[in-house]
Amino acid sequence: MTISIQGVSVSRGIAIGQIHIVQHDQLDVREYSIRNSQLEDELSRFNNAIADARQQLRAIRGHIPVSTSVDISAFIDTHLLMLEDITLTEEPKRIIKERLCNAEWALKLQRDALVNVFNEMADAYLSTRRDDVDHVVNRILRVLLKQKPLLHEVPDDHLKNRIIMADDLTPADTVLMQHYGIAAFATEFGGPTSHTAILARSLGIPAIVGLHSARRFVKNDDLVIIDGSTGMLLVDPDKSTKSFYEKRQREVKRYYSSLGKLKNAPTESKDGIPIILTANIELPKDFETVRDVGAKGVGLYRTEFLYMNRESPPDEEEHFETYLNVLKALRGLPLTIRTLDLGADKQVDGAGSQIGQVRSNPALGLRAIRLCLKEPGLFRPQLRAILRASAHGPVKIMIPMLTNIEEMQQVLQMLEDIKSDLDNNSIDYDSDIKVGGMIEVPAAAICADIFAKKLDFLSIGTNDLIQYTMAIDRVNDEVNYLYDPLHPAVLRLITSIIKAGKKANIPVSMCGEMAGEREHTQLLLGLGLREFSVHTASLLEIKKIINNTNIDELSSLIKKVHNTSSGAEVNLLLQRLNTDQI
């Protein structure tokens, strides 16, 4: 009998094959005290474990083909960088010395402290970085505990064409398994913003996460089907079901192979309306992929990585050099830099200890522009560096989490003061640099017409806009089912923002996850969106849908959407539209 298990889709595609269950051994961390005479040996044991873990990751990175996109190897590089960070390499040694305890115990204490900080983060993307801490720490612990290498890290063909099931997978696991020829993977935990999920999309591996307790219903070598579009896992499919998905698999393969032809094609609807497609980028290495997919620039450059894994914030020169290198990589393509979007929950990582204590609800606390205006010592160096960089290429400034007009006026005044200082010191900058705001708070969305009169552009941050509108924590498994991009309230806010921009004759883009979700593309076009900023892995697919859409014909659909009373009704309206795309 066929068993269907519903999870969360994180990477589209269909895979059919036998399952291989990855068992991550439980790490039994003993806690014991050591004598003073044992201290040096214990510190040496810890240092050797760090070195061995580093060597393991370098060996894994060596398995990645040179032709592979740089954003894939960057995931392994992130873990290698963490093994250089003092929070993992030096702080446990301090604990060993102070407590005279064993290395495993000290590392576990430090891991728990770091994870607690990440758990308090309001930003879903940043909060899931706790997984990376766990992955790196567990690798070190395995060395300390003298455990054998995990089976999937042994290079052979036993994983070829297999569908992997595990409680969770590290980026290193995923890269290795892809190299060994896996067909897909499914995990019981994890979310769509985890590094592993993002990596699966970059690698083109069908993947599902959040299959809670699924391993109760499967065993090694069972035949299963992964439908990455719906998040469905089918166990022991019957003949007709298997035949249906084999046909669907061939159709999907043809669809994705056709996308590469669109790289140099214009982005334009069938009725001749030009659309701007740009990329969301986080790390400097990611910029090499922008040109690979034919993006027309970067619509969202997250700068938070500059502040992470360090004790003091970056100075103006570090900001400047980073932005200058990015502009060189883009070779004339426009760059939209989002200013610091962190909160009080990030005090350990280079935003400075002056920010204060971690709050119980950081999503509603001192974060993003609120933090920047409260701590100009953090904000001014970044603004000065962006202005200086603007003399070397097309740059825009984007301010996150604006709530009221007073915040925006303070930012604009600070920019004018910095410009005056640059003028006095004969330092070049683009005097006509564009300044825009992320509209991601309902108050700002409702007052978008006011912001549109003062800013040069608006960008809709749907991730937080939906979270705040629905009053839910989107990374909380107990309530994230309420996270609904198609809720009438969300669609009305999006519509009002687009209309406000049009009335003020300024561009409106969307840089949230909704912009990169193919099932929403035609809806957003119908609502009037003309600029999308998406992950590079999604860009060509979004372009294909745009180029196959007659926007004028969507008017009747939009009228029906505006008359619906629930997200479920909107979803039904979109289903046939989206099914026709593949």
N, C-alpha and C positions, 0 to 999 in steps of 0.2 A: 504494500500500500504506500502510495506517495505521501510524504510528510512535507508540509510547507511551513517554513519558519521565517517570520518577518524581522528584518533588521533595518539598518539605516544605510542607504546607498551613499558611497563616497567616491566611487569611480565606475563609470559606465562600461558596458560591454557584457558579453555572455560567454560563460565558460562551462564546459561539460567534461567531467573526468572523475577519477577516483580520488577519494579524500585521503589526506595525510595529516594526522593530528600531531601537532607539535606540543610536547610536554616540557614546560619550563620547570625544572626541579625547584621545589621549595628550598630556599636558602636558610639553613638553620644557623642563625647568628648567636653564638654563645657570648655571654657577657661575663668577663672575669677581670680581676685586678692583677697587675704585674708589680714586681719589685723594682726598686731603683736600679738594681744591677741589670735588669732585663730591658731597660728603657731604650738603649741604643739599638739593640737587636730588633725591638718592636718597630722602631722608626725605620730601620733599614728594611724590614719586611714590608712595611707600607709603601716605601719608595719603590721597591722592586715590583710590587703589585701594580702600581701606577705605570711603571715602565712596560710591564708585560701587557697590560690592557691597551696601552698606546700602540704597542707593536701589533697586537691582534687587529686593531682598527686599521692600521696602515696596510696590513696584509689584505684585509677585506677591500679597502680602497683600491689596492692593486689589481683586484679582480674586475674592476669596472673598465670596460673598453674605452680607449682614448676618444672614440667618436661619440660617446655618450654625452648628452647635454650637461652643461656645467651645473645646472640647478639640482641635478641628481647627486653628483659627488659632493655638493655643498652640504648635504645632510650628514655625511660621514665626517666632513671637515668640522661641522658644528660640534660633534661629539669629541673630536680630537682637540678642538679648542677648549672644550670643557675640562679636558684632562691636563690643560696647562693653567687653568684658572686656580687662583689661590684659595677660593672657597671650597674646592675639592682636594687640592694638593697640599695646602698648608694648614688650613683650619683644623682638619682631623688630627694633624700632628700636634697642634696646640692642645687639643683635648686629651690626646694620649699623655702628654707631659703633665698637664694640670691634674688629671684624674688618675693617672697611672693605671690606665685601662688598656685592654687589647685593641688592636687596630680595627677589627670588624665592628666592635661596639662604638668606637669613636666615629667611624665612617657612618654608621647607622644614625647616630645622634645628629651629625651634621646634615645627613640626607633629610631627616625628619624636619629639621629647622628650615631648610630650603623649601621643601614641599609645602610646609605650612604657609610660607610667604606666597608661593604661586597659587595656592588654593584660595587666597584672599583677593586675587586680582579680578578686576571687573571685566577686562578685555578677554573674550573667550579664546582668541588666538594665543595670547600671552599666557593665560592660565594653564593651557594644555602643555606648555613647555615643562611642566612638572614631570611629564612622561619622560622627557629627555634626561632629567636628573635621575630618575629611577633607572633608566636604561644604562646610563654610564656607571652609576653606583653599583648596580647588580653585576656588571662586567668586572669591576674591581673586586667585588666580594667573591665572585667565582674563583678568581685567581688566589685570593687570600685563603679560601677554603679548599684549594687544590682540587677543584672539580674538573672533570673531563670536559673537553670542548663539546658544545651542543651538537647534536647529530646533524642539524641543517648547516653547520659551519664546516662540515667535512666535505671537501669537493669531490662529488661523483654524480652519477646520473639518477640517483634514487628519487629525486624530486621532479624530474622532467614530466611535464604535462599533468602534474598533480595539482589538486586544489587544496590549499593549506587551511587548516583550522587551528586556532590557538586562542588563549585567553587574550593575548595582545602580542604585537610584534614591534620590534625596534626598527628604526630606519636601516640599521646594518642588516638585520634579518631580511628585510624586504629586498634590499639591493642584492644580497647574496642569492636569495631564492629566485629572483628574477633572472639573475645570471645563470642559475642552474636550470632555468626553463619552466618554472611553475606557470600554471594556467590562470590562477586567481587565488584570492585568499579571503577568509572570513574570520572575524574575531568576535569574542563575546563582549569585549569592552572597547573603549575608544570612541572618538567622535569625528565629525567631518572636518574639524580644524586641527587635528593632530598631525604631527610631522609625517607619520606613517600614511595617513589618508592622503595628504598632499603629495607625498612621494608616489603613491599608487596612481594618482591622476597623471603625474609627470611621466611615469613609466608606461602608462596605458594598460595597467593591470586591472581587470574587473575586481571590485572589492566591496565587501559589506562589513560594517561594524555594528556593535550593539546587539549581537545575537545572544542575549542573556540565556545561559544554561543550555545552549544548543548542543553541547557535547554529550548531553544525556541521551540524545536521539540519533547520534551517529557513531560509527566505529571506523577504524582504519580500513581502507579499501572499498568502502561504500561508494556507489555511483551517485554523484550529486550534480546539480545544476546551479550555477550562480547567475542571477539576473541583476547585474549592477545598475540597471536603470530603475528598477522597482525596489531593490533591497531585499529581494526574495531568494531564499535558499530552499531548493527542492531536493529532498532525500529519496533515493530509490524511485526515480520517475518511471512511469509506465511507457510503453512503446510509443504511443501517440504523442505524449508530452515531450519525450526525447526528440521525436521527429520534428515537432513544431519548433523546438528551440534550436535544433541543428539548422533549420531553414533560416530562422531569425539570426543566428550567429553569422551565416554567410552574408546576409543583408547588411548587418552592422559592420562587418569587415570591409565590404565594398564601400560603405558610406565613409568610414574613417580614412581609407586609402585615397579617397577623392579629395580630402580636405587640403592636402599639400599643394594641390594645383591653385589654391586660392591665395597663396602667400602674396603675390604681386598684383592680384586683381583689386580693382577699386571696391570700396564698401558702399554699395548703393542699392536701394530697394528696386523692385521690378518697375515701379512707377517713377523712377528717376530721382528719388530723394536721397541725397548724400548723408551718410552716417559716419561719425568719427569713432574709431575703435582704438583705445589705448590700453596700456597694461598696468596692473598692480604689481609693485615690486617691493621687496624687503631688503635683500642683501646686495652689495655691489656686484657680486658674481652673476646675479640674475639678469643684469642688463644685457649680457651677450645674447640672451634668448629673445629679447624684444625685437631685434631685427630678423631673427629666424622665422618669426610668424608674421612679419610685415606690419607690426603695430605702428601707429602714427605718433607714438610718443609714450610717455609714462603719465598716467592720470592720477596715480597715487604712489608716492614713494614714502614708505614708512621709515622713520628715522629712529625708532626705539632701540634698534640693535646697537646703536652707538653708546647707549647708556647701560647696557646689560653686562653682567659679569665683570664688574669693576667697582672700586671703592670710591672714586671721585668722578664727577661728570666730565665729559669732553670739553676742551676749551675751544675758543673760536678757530684757532688754526687747524685743529683736528676736523672740525666741521667743514671748514673751507676746503681742505685737501680732499676730503671724502666727496664733497659735491663736485669739485673740479674733475676728479677722476670719473665720476658718473657722466658728466657732460661730455668728456672726451670719448667715453664708450658709446654714447648715444649719437655722436657725430652730427649734431644739428637738430636732432629730434627734440621736441619740447619736453620739459621735466617739471612736474608738479610736486613740490616738496611739502608733505604734511608736517607741521611742526609737532614737537614732542606731545605724544598722546599716552602718558603714563599717569599714575596716581600715587597717593600716599602709600599704597601697598607695595611700591617698588623702592622703598628707601634703602634697601640693602645693595642696590645695583648701580650706583653712580648717579642717582638723582639727588644725592646729598642727605645727610642725616638730619638736616634742618627741617625736613618736611614733616616730621612728627610721627605719631604712632599709627600702626595699622588699624583701620576702622572696621567695624563689623559689617558695613555695607558699602564697600569701596565704589560700587557702580554709581552710587548717589553722592559720593563724597568729593574730596579734593583731587581732581584729576584733569588731564588735558589742559585746556586753556585756563581753567580755574587755578590749577597748580602753577602754570607759567606766569600768570599775572601776580600771583601771591609771591612767587620766587623769581623776580626779574634777573637775578644772578644766573639762573638756568636758561632763561628765555633770550635775553639780549645777545649773548654770544652766538646763539643759533641764528637769530635774525640778521645780525651783522654778517655772518658767514654766508648766508643765503644771498643777501644783497651784493656782497663782493663777488660771489660766484656768478651772479646774473650778468656781469660784464663779459663773461666767457661763453655764454650760450643762453638759449631761451629757457627762462625759469619762471615759474609761478609759485606763489606762497598760498598754502591752504591751512586754515585754522580749524582745528577739531573742536567739537562739542560746544559750539556757541549756543547760548541760551537767551541772552538779552542784548539789546543794542549797546548798552554801556560797555560790555566786554569788547565788542567789536571796535568801539570808539577808542578804548584804551590801547588796543593793538595798533590801530591806525596811527594814533598819536606817537606811540613808541617807535613805529617805523619812521615817522617824520623826523623824530629826534635823532635817530640813528643816521638817516640820510643827511641831515644837517652836519653831523659830526664827520661823516665820510667826506662831504664837500669841503669842510674846513681842513681836512687832511689830504685833499686832492686824491682820494681813492675812488676809482671808477666803479660804477654800478649802473644798472638799467633804471633810469629815472621813471620809466613807464611800466615798471614791473607790475604784473597783475596780482591782486590779492583776492582770494575767495574764501568761502567758508563751507565746512561740512555741515549739512543739515541732517542731524541725527537725533535731535531732541524734539519731542512733539511741540514744545513751546516755540521753537525756532521754525518748525514746519508750518505751524499756524500763522506765524508772523513772517513767512518767507518774503512777502511783498515788501516789508520794511527793510529786511536785510538786502534784498535785491537792488534797492535804491542806492545803497552805499558800497556794495561790493562789485567786483569785476566778473565773478562767476560763482555758481553754487554747485556743490556736489552732494548727492544724496547718499548718506551712509546707512544703508538699510539694516545692517546687522544690529546696531544699537537702536535705530528708529523703531524697528519691530519689537525689540526687547522692552523698550520703555513704553511703547504704546500698549502692549499687551500685559505690562506689569509682571513679567516673568524673567527668571534667570535661564537663559538659553542653554547653559551647560549643566543645568540641574535635571537629572533623569526623571525626577518626579513631576516636573511641570513643563519640560521643554516640548511636550506634545502640543502645547498652546502657542508655540512659536509658528505663526502663520503669515507668510508674506502676502497671502491672498485675502486676508481679513478685510472687509469693507473699509474699516477705519484706516488701515495701512494704505490701501489703494487711494482713498480720498486724500490723505496727506501727500502722497506722491504726486497725485494729479495737481494739487494746489501749488506745490513747489514748482512743478514744470510750468504751470500757467504764470506764476509770479515771475519766473525768469523770462518767459516770452514777453510779458507785458513790459518788463524793464529793459528788454532787448539785450540780455546777457545770457551766456551759455549755461546750461544745466546738464551736468553729467551724473552718472550713478556709478559709485565705486564699491558698493557693498556686494555681498555674495549673490544677491538676487540678480545683479546685472550679468553674471556669468552662468546662470542656470538656464539652459536652453528652453525649458518648458515655459519660461516667463518672457522670452525675447519678443515674441509678437505682441503680447499684451503690453509690454513697455513701449514698443513702437506705436501701438494704437493710442496709448495715453499721451504720446507726444515726445517721448525721450529720443534725443538725437545724438547723444554722446554716451558711450559705454566704456567703463574701465574695468578690465577683467584679468584674471590670472592668464598667463601666456598659454597654459595648457588648454584653455577653453576658447581662446580667441578665434581660431579658424572655424570652429563649429558655430560660434555665434555669427561670424561673418557669412557663412553659408546660409543660415536661416534668414538673415537680413536680406541677402541678395535674392532669395527665393520668395520674398514677401511683397505683396502689393499692399502698401499701407492704407491706401484709400479704401480698399475693400474691408478693412478692419472696423470701420465706423459702426456697422450694425452690431458687431461683437461688443464693442466698447459700451454702446448704449445698454445692452443686456447686462454687462458687468456692473454698470452704475446702478442698475435696478435690483441687484441681488442683495440678499440679507446675510450671507455667510460665505466664508472662504471655500467651503465644500461646493457650493453652487458655482462659484467662479471656476474651481478646478474641473468640474464637469464640462463647463463651456470650453475649456482649453484642451481637454483630453484629445478630441478628434483632431484639432488643429496641430497638436504636437505629434500625434501618431503618424501624420502624413509626412513628417520631416525625414524619416529614415525608410 
